[in-house]
Amino acid sequence: MNEQEREQNKRINQHQRLINNLRERLKTVEVDVEPDGRISEAFEQIEQHLERHDKKLDRLEHKVNQLGSKLDIIIEHLTGVNDLPEE
């Protein structure tokens, strides 16, 4: 094998390694981006997390409203006043 053939084979091998590397990187990107990939899974988990917090906030808001109503009843009972002017 002469020098020219060796150089040519060397370049072919380099290109083949580059192509293989690019294939592997493309596979990784596909796994991350596909509808059932890692990125989609992460967004799904974030969405579920936010939904749980929304439910907790809704329950908390309901409890605060209940406490406010109870306080209104207590104040009304103690003062004998049904509705105080706000201005």
Stockholm file with secondary structure:
# STOCKHOLM 1.0

chainA/1-87         MNEQEREQNKRINQHQRLINNLRERLKTVEVDVEPDGRISEAFEQIEQHLERHDKKLDRLEHKVNQLGSKLDIIIEHLTGVNDLPEE
#=GR chainA/1-87 SS CCHHHHHHHHHHHHHHHHHHHHHHHHHHHHHHHSTTSHHHHHHHHHHHHHHHHHHHHHHHHHHHHHHHHHHHHHHHHHHCCSCCCCC
#=GC SS_cons        CCHHHHHHHHHHHHHHHHHHHHHHHHHHHHHHHSTTSHHHHHHHHHHHHHHHHHHHHHHHHHHHHHHHHHHHHHHHHHHCCSCCCCC
//
